[in-house]
Amino acid sequence: MKRLYDYTIIIRPEDNGTFTAYVPAIAGCHAWGKTPDEAQAELINVFEMIQDEYKEEERLLPEDVDVKAIHACQS
């Protein structure tokens, strides 16, 4: 079975000063924290729960996806 490090993880700052970490390839695999490290640590827990669900349903986790990071600026 795949592990979290097999996937691309995005960590994004939010307007309220927190951070969101997510795996674009897996719907619902996201978590937040007060710091990037806290968000990533919470993501591990979420991933493990999703991994257990897939295992119980005898489904394979999806393949990773290619992600392009674009920083948009206001003019």
PyMOL commands that place a pseudoatom at each C-alpha (Angstrom):
pseudoatom trace, name=CA, resn=MET, resi=1, chain=A, elem=C, hetatm=0, pos=[0.000, 0.000, 0.000]
pseudoatom trace, name=CA, resn=LYS, resi=2, chain=A, elem=C, hetatm=0, pos=[1.161, 3.528, -0.717]
pseudoatom trace, name=CA, resn=ARG, resi=3, chain=A, elem=C, hetatm=0, pos=[2.508, 5.781, 2.005]
pseudoatom trace, name=CA, resn=LEU, resi=4, chain=A, elem=C, hetatm=0, pos=[2.108, 9.511, 2.455]
pseudoatom trace, name=CA, resn=TYR, resi=5, chain=A, elem=C, hetatm=0, pos=[5.628, 10.192, 1.197]
pseudoatom trace, name=CA, resn=ASP, resi=6, chain=A, elem=C, hetatm=0, pos=[4.588, 8.642, -2.148]
pseudoatom trace, name=CA, resn=TYR, resi=7, chain=A, elem=C, hetatm=0, pos=[2.391, 11.698, -2.735]
pseudoatom trace, name=CA, resn=THR, resi=8, chain=A, elem=C, hetatm=0, pos=[2.846, 15.371, -3.456]
pseudoatom trace, name=CA, resn=ILE, resi=9, chain=A, elem=C, hetatm=0, pos=[1.907, 17.431, -0.401]
pseudoatom trace, name=CA, resn=ILE, resi=10, chain=A, elem=C, hetatm=0, pos=[0.938, 21.093, -0.686]
pseudoatom trace, name=CA, resn=ILE, resi=11, chain=A, elem=C, hetatm=0, pos=[1.188, 23.389, 2.325]
pseudoatom trace, name=CA, resn=ARG, resi=12, chain=A, elem=C, hetatm=0, pos=[-0.552, 26.710, 1.852]
pseudoatom trace, name=CA, resn=PRO, resi=13, chain=A, elem=C, hetatm=0, pos=[-0.822, 29.724, 4.177]
pseudoatom trace, name=CA, resn=GLU, resi=14, chain=A, elem=C, hetatm=0, pos=[-4.367, 30.899, 4.892]
pseudoatom trace, name=CA, resn=ASP, resi=15, chain=A, elem=C, hetatm=0, pos=[-5.627, 34.450, 5.394]
pseudoatom trace, name=CA, resn=ASN, resi=16, chain=A, elem=C, hetatm=0, pos=[-6.234, 33.844, 9.103]
pseudoatom trace, name=CA, resn=GLY, resi=17, chain=A, elem=C, hetatm=0, pos=[-2.574, 32.988, 9.815]
pseudoatom trace, name=CA, resn=THR, resi=18, chain=A, elem=C, hetatm=0, pos=[-3.006, 29.206, 9.818]
pseudoatom trace, name=CA, resn=PHE, resi=19, chain=A, elem=C, hetatm=0, pos=[-1.746, 26.675, 7.273]
pseudoatom trace, name=CA, resn=THR, resi=20, chain=A, elem=C, hetatm=0, pos=[-3.507, 24.005, 5.240]
pseudoatom trace, name=CA, resn=ALA, resi=21, chain=A, elem=C, hetatm=0, pos=[-1.716, 20.850, 4.126]
pseudoatom trace, name=CA, resn=TYR, resi=22, chain=A, elem=C, hetatm=0, pos=[-3.284, 18.615, 1.521]
pseudoatom trace, name=CA, resn=VAL, resi=23, chain=A, elem=C, hetatm=0, pos=[-2.680, 15.816, -0.950]
pseudoatom trace, name=CA, resn=PRO, resi=24, chain=A, elem=C, hetatm=0, pos=[-4.147, 16.857, -4.333]
pseudoatom trace, name=CA, resn=ALA, resi=25, chain=A, elem=C, hetatm=0, pos=[-4.446, 13.246, -5.509]
pseudoatom trace, name=CA, resn=ILE, resi=26, chain=A, elem=C, hetatm=0, pos=[-6.730, 12.152, -2.640]
pseudoatom trace, name=CA, resn=ALA, resi=27, chain=A, elem=C, hetatm=0, pos=[-10.102, 13.822, -2.145]
pseudoatom trace, name=CA, resn=GLY, resi=28, chain=A, elem=C, hetatm=0, pos=[-10.628, 14.856, 1.460]
pseudoatom trace, name=CA, resn=CYS, resi=29, chain=A, elem=C, hetatm=0, pos=[-6.993, 14.403, 2.457]
pseudoatom trace, name=CA, resn=HIS, resi=30, chain=A, elem=C, hetatm=0, pos=[-6.348, 17.773, 4.056]
pseudoatom trace, name=CA, resn=ALA, resi=31, chain=A, elem=C, hetatm=0, pos=[-5.573, 19.194, 7.482]
pseudoatom trace, name=CA, resn=TRP, resi=32, chain=A, elem=C, hetatm=0, pos=[-4.756, 22.539, 9.053]
pseudoatom trace, name=CA, resn=GLY, resi=33, chain=A, elem=C, hetatm=0, pos=[-2.464, 23.785, 11.763]
pseudoatom trace, name=CA, resn=LYS, resi=34, chain=A, elem=C, hetatm=0, pos=[-1.048, 26.938, 13.321]
pseudoatom trace, name=CA, resn=THR, resi=35, chain=A, elem=C, hetatm=0, pos=[2.316, 26.235, 11.666]
pseudoatom trace, name=CA, resn=PRO, resi=36, chain=A, elem=C, hetatm=0, pos=[3.328, 24.373, 8.501]
pseudoatom trace, name=CA, resn=ASP, resi=37, chain=A, elem=C, hetatm=0, pos=[4.794, 21.579, 10.644]
pseudoatom trace, name=CA, resn=GLU, resi=38, chain=A, elem=C, hetatm=0, pos=[1.593, 21.245, 12.665]
pseudoatom trace, name=CA, resn=ALA, resi=39, chain=A, elem=C, hetatm=0, pos=[-0.501, 21.077, 9.491]
pseudoatom trace, name=CA, resn=GLN, resi=40, chain=A, elem=C, hetatm=0, pos=[1.770, 18.389, 8.061]
pseudoatom trace, name=CA, resn=ALA, resi=41, chain=A, elem=C, hetatm=0, pos=[1.646, 16.377, 11.299]
pseudoatom trace, name=CA, resn=GLU, resi=42, chain=A, elem=C, hetatm=0, pos=[-2.158, 16.496, 11.250]
pseudoatom trace, name=CA, resn=LEU, resi=43, chain=A, elem=C, hetatm=0, pos=[-2.116, 15.450, 7.597]
pseudoatom trace, name=CA, resn=ILE, resi=44, chain=A, elem=C, hetatm=0, pos=[-0.348, 12.242, 8.602]
pseudoatom trace, name=CA, resn=ASN, resi=45, chain=A, elem=C, hetatm=0, pos=[-3.292, 11.359, 10.863]
pseudoatom trace, name=CA, resn=VAL, resi=46, chain=A, elem=C, hetatm=0, pos=[-5.837, 12.147, 8.140]
pseudoatom trace, name=CA, resn=PHE, resi=47, chain=A, elem=C, hetatm=0, pos=[-3.899, 10.112, 5.579]
pseudoatom trace, name=CA, resn=GLU, resi=48, chain=A, elem=C, hetatm=0, pos=[-3.779, 7.108, 7.922]
pseudoatom trace, name=CA, resn=MET, resi=49, chain=A, elem=C, hetatm=0, pos=[-7.566, 7.260, 8.400]
pseudoatom trace, name=CA, resn=ILE, resi=50, chain=A, elem=C, hetatm=0, pos=[-8.150, 7.458, 4.640]
pseudoatom trace, name=CA, resn=GLN, resi=51, chain=A, elem=C, hetatm=0, pos=[-5.661, 4.651, 4.072]
pseudoatom trace, name=CA, resn=ASP, resi=52, chain=A, elem=C, hetatm=0, pos=[-7.585, 2.458, 6.558]
pseudoatom trace, name=CA, resn=GLU, resi=53, chain=A, elem=C, hetatm=0, pos=[-10.874, 3.226, 4.773]
pseudoatom trace, name=CA, resn=TYR, resi=54, chain=A, elem=C, hetatm=0, pos=[-9.423, 2.226, 1.412]
pseudoatom trace, name=CA, resn=LYS, resi=55, chain=A, elem=C, hetatm=0, pos=[-7.998, -0.955, 2.929]
pseudoatom trace, name=CA, resn=GLU, resi=56, chain=A, elem=C, hetatm=0, pos=[-11.345, -1.910, 4.505]
pseudoatom trace, name=CA, resn=GLU, resi=57, chain=A, elem=C, hetatm=0, pos=[-13.069, -1.347, 1.162]
pseudoatom trace, name=CA, resn=GLU, resi=58, chain=A, elem=C, hetatm=0, pos=[-10.329, -3.308, -0.628]
pseudoatom trace, name=CA, resn=ARG, resi=59, chain=A, elem=C, hetatm=0, pos=[-9.589, -0.336, -2.859]
pseudoatom trace, name=CA, resn=LEU, resi=60, chain=A, elem=C, hetatm=0, pos=[-6.224, 0.950, -4.006]
pseudoatom trace, name=CA, resn=LEU, resi=61, chain=A, elem=C, hetatm=0, pos=[-5.194, 4.483, -3.198]
pseudoatom trace, name=CA, resn=PRO, resi=62, chain=A, elem=C, hetatm=0, pos=[-5.039, 6.687, -6.305]
pseudoatom trace, name=CA, resn=GLU, resi=63, chain=A, elem=C, hetatm=0, pos=[-1.826, 7.492, -8.112]
pseudoatom trace, name=CA, resn=ASP, resi=64, chain=A, elem=C, hetatm=0, pos=[-0.115, 10.791, -7.378]
pseudoatom trace, name=CA, resn=VAL, resi=65, chain=A, elem=C, hetatm=0, pos=[-0.850, 13.727, -9.675]
pseudoatom trace, name=CA, resn=ASP, resi=66, chain=A, elem=C, hetatm=0, pos=[1.445, 16.282, -11.262]
pseudoatom trace, name=CA, resn=VAL, resi=67, chain=A, elem=C, hetatm=0, pos=[1.058, 19.688, -9.663]
pseudoatom trace, name=CA, resn=LYS, resi=68, chain=A, elem=C, hetatm=0, pos=[2.117, 23.048, -11.027]
pseudoatom trace, name=CA, resn=ALA, resi=69, chain=A, elem=C, hetatm=0, pos=[2.594, 25.859, -8.537]
pseudoatom trace, name=CA, resn=ILE, resi=70, chain=A, elem=C, hetatm=0, pos=[1.623, 29.295, -9.774]
pseudoatom trace, name=CA, resn=HIS, resi=71, chain=A, elem=C, hetatm=0, pos=[1.870, 32.418, -7.684]
pseudoatom trace, name=CA, resn=ALA, resi=72, chain=A, elem=C, hetatm=0, pos=[-0.708, 34.992, -8.720]
pseudoatom trace, name=CA, resn=CYS, resi=73, chain=A, elem=C, hetatm=0, pos=[-0.010, 38.636, -8.026]
pseudoatom trace, name=CA, resn=GLN, resi=74, chain=A, elem=C, hetatm=0, pos=[-2.488, 41.472, -7.888]
pseudoatom trace, name=CA, resn=SER, resi=75, chain=A, elem=C, hetatm=0, pos=[-1.757, 44.343, -10.236]
for i in range(1, 75): cmd.bond("trace and resi %d" % i, "trace and resi %d" % (i + 1))
show_as sticks, trace
zoom trace
